[in-house]
Amino acid sequence: MTWIQVIILGIVEGISEFLPISSTGHMIIASSIMGINEEAFTKLFEVCIQFGAILSVVALYWKKFFDFARWQFYMKLVAAFIPAAIFGALFSKKIDALLESSLTVGFSFLIGGIVLLFIDSVFKRSEIESDKEISYPKAFLIGCFQVIAMIPGVSRSAATIVGGLQQRLTRKLAAEFSFFLAVPTMAAATAKKLWDFHKQGLTFQHGQIGMLIAGNIIAFIVALIAIKTFITYVQRHTFRAFGVYRIIAGLAVFGMIYVGIIKKEEQHQPSKVEINVPMKTISGS
């Protein structure tokens, strides 16, 4: 991975993490186009820079996150996090396998786009305007929608926003709760990816820790702008534009697969992910 690729992926992550367009899907396609999708470090990088993006939520909503008197807010996030934690632990290998498929991303973009075209007309009634009004069962059900986002290209943000709308949250609150839920979810995903990387006996090559730090910083800054813009947008507009974008993006993925710009599926064996040759450590030894 080059520094230019670090910058590109950081920007892609920052823009797409909190919009209902799937950051994972965009990262898979972007890394495939750049020809770095089969590198073990790329797979680690794509997950870990999501941590930088979620820190932007903490920065923007720090008063709410660090108001420990509102302990029920944290418990609702825990309730919403439970479904993804359980499914992630049970089906991690199958989820990793899906991450190898650009075709899955294409179909997810397309189907998700169609859903977003009509989601506002389906869920017209919104009566919950404050997270204090979100009950634990409602939080848990929103978390169940997040499980769907384990399919690459679905979008964690889109799935949880739809879950929020289904539970009659306003568009603004559904989006904000989706942001809050990203914090424990992506923090856990980052920790697991780093642990798996270590457990496989892999070490960082010279400069790769710097790339991870830079990628997180870029994702953090870009995500700050994306969140503010998105919240303002959803208060005034529907999700239809995101639906149109996803459909176009899905068709573009199919087109790139057809002409051979990206592969339908990665053809390497699992052992390749573990890298056959020991990596150099940061010191270069």
N, C-alpha and C positions, 0 to 999 in steps of 0.2 A: 504494500500500500504506500502511495506517495502522499506528500503533504497536500497536494491539490485535491486528491481523492478524499483526504481527511476533511478538508473544508467543504467539499461538495456534500458528503454524507452528513456532516454536522448541520449544514443549512437545510437539507432535505428532512432530517429528523426534527429540527426545530420548527419548521413550518407544518409538518404533517402530524406530529404527535397528538395535538389537541384538536385538530380539525377532523371531521368525520370522513376521512379519505384513506386511512390506514398508513401509518408510518412504517410498519413492518413490510407491507406490500411495496411501498415506494423504495425502501432500502434494498429489498431483494432485487427489484428491477434495476435500480441505479447501480448496485454492485455487479449485477450480471452484465449490464452494458459496458461497464469499465473493465470487465474481465477479472475481477478479484473475488467473486462470490464463493470460490472453492477454497479460499485461504482460511485457515483456522483463526488467525487474528482478526480477519474481517468479520467472522461470525461473532466473535467476542465483542468487537468494536461496535457492531450494529446494536447489540443489546445494551452494552454499558453506557453508551452516550445518551440513552434514554433517561438515565439517572440525572444528567445535566438538565434535560428538558423538564423533568418533574420538579427539580429544585426551583424552577421559575414559578411554579404554583405556590410553593412555600414562601417565596419572596413576595409575590403579589398579594397573597392572602395571609401574611404572617400574623396579623392580629388574631385571626380566627384559629390558626394552627397552634398558636402558643397561648391561647386563653384556656388554661387548664381547668378553670372553673366550669367550663362547658364540657365535662367529661363524657356526656352522652353523645356528643358529636364524634368523639373518637370511637366509642363503642359501635356507633352506626357504621362507621367505616370498616371496623372489624367484621361486623355482620355481613357487609357487602363484599368483603374480601374473601370470606370463607369458601364460597363455591369455586372460585378460580384457584385457590390454594389446594383444594381437594383434587380437582380435576387435573391441575398441573402436575401434582405429585403422582397421580395414578396413570396418566397418559403422556408423560413427558417424552418418551421415545417416539410415539406416534405424532406428537406435535412437532418434534424436531424433523421427522420425515416430511411432514407437510411443508416445512420451511424450505425444502429443496425444490419445490414445484412452482415454476412461474405460471404454469397453466392454472393451478389453483388460485393464484393471485388474480389472474385475468377474470376467471369466473366470479370470484368474490367481489371484485370491483364492479362487474356488470350487475350482478344480483343486488348488491348493496345500493347501487345507483338507482335501480328501479324502485327499491324500498323507499329511498329518500325522496323520490319524486312525489310519493303519495302520503308520506308519513304525517304531514301537517293536517291533511284532510281526514285522516283516520283518527288521530288523537286531537280533537278540537277543544275538548274540555280540559282546562288546567286550573286547579284550585289551590295548589300548594305552592306558596311563594317563599317559604322560609325552611331551612334545614331542620328547625325545631319541630316542624310539622311532619317530618318524615319519620314514620314509625320503624321499628326494627324489622318487622316483616317486609315492609316496602323496601328498606335498604337491602335486605337479603335477596329479594326478587330482582332488584336492579343488578345486584352482583351475579345473579344467574344469567342475565343477559351478557355479562362480561365474558362468561365462559365461551360463548359463540365466537368471540373475537380471537380465540386460540387458533382459529383457522386463518392463515395469513391472507391479508387483503380485506378481511371483514371490517376491521377498524375497531379497536377497543373503545375509542371515543364515540363512534357512531352507535355501537351496540349498547353502551351504557346510557347514552342520551335517549335512544329509543326506549330503553327500559324505564328511564325516568319519565318520559312522556306517557308511557303506558300506565305508570303509577300516578298520573295526573299532576306531575310537576310542571311548572312553567318552563318555557324553552331556556330561559336564563338560568334557573335553578338546576334544571337537568344537566346543562352544560357544566355548571360550576361543580355539581356533585360528581360528575364524571372526572373533572380535573382533580378533585380531592382524592377520589378513589384510585387515581393513577399513582399517588405517592406510595402507599404500601405495596401496591401491585408491582410497580416497576422497580422499587427498591428490592423486593424479594427476588424478582427475575434477574436483576443485576448481580445480587449476592450469589444466586445459584449458578449463574454462568461463570462467574469468577471461580467458584468452588470447583465446578466441573473442569475448567481449564487447568486448575492446579492438580486435581485428582488424576487427570490424564498424563501428568508428568511434564506438562508444557511450561516453558519459561518465555519471558519476553525477549525479543531481539532488541538490539541497541536502538533507542529512539522511540520504541513503541509505547512506552508509558507516557512519554511526552505527547504522542499522537492521541492517546486516550484522554489526557487532560485537555488538550486543545479541542478535541471533538466535543467534550462535555461543555466547555466554555462557549463554543460557537452555538451548540444546541440550546444552551441556557439563554443566551442573548436573543437569538432568533425566536425562541418559544415565548419570551416575554412579550414581544411585539405581536406574535400570532394570537396569543390568548386575549390580549386587550382588543385586538381587531375583531376577533371572532365573537366575543361577548357583545360588543357593540352591534355587530352585524345581526346576530340571532334575535336581538331585541326588536329589530326593525323589519327583518326579512324571514322568509321561510327557508327550509333546507333544500329547496328545489335545485338551486344552482350547484350544490355539492353533488346532487344526484346526477345532473347532466355531466358534470366533470368526471364522475366515477365511470359513467357509461362510456364516455370518450376514452378515458384512460384504459378501461378494460378492452375495448376494441383495438386500441393502440398496442396493448400487450400481445393480443392474438396476432396482430400484424407483424410485430417484431419476431414472434416465434415462427411465423410462417416463412418470413424471408431469412431467418437464421441469425438475426442480430443477437437474440438470446435463446437459450435452450429451454425446451419444454420441461425437462427434468434434469437435475444434476446426475451425472452418470457415475460419479466416483463412489468408492466403497467407504463404509464408515471408518475404516482404519486410516484413510487418508486425512480425516479430520484431525487425527491424533499426531500427524506429521511423522514421517518415517525417519527423518534426520533430526537429532537433538538441536533445538534452537540455541542460539547464543544468549547469554544473559545480558543484562543491561551494561555490565562492565566490559562486555565484548569478549570475555574469556571463554 
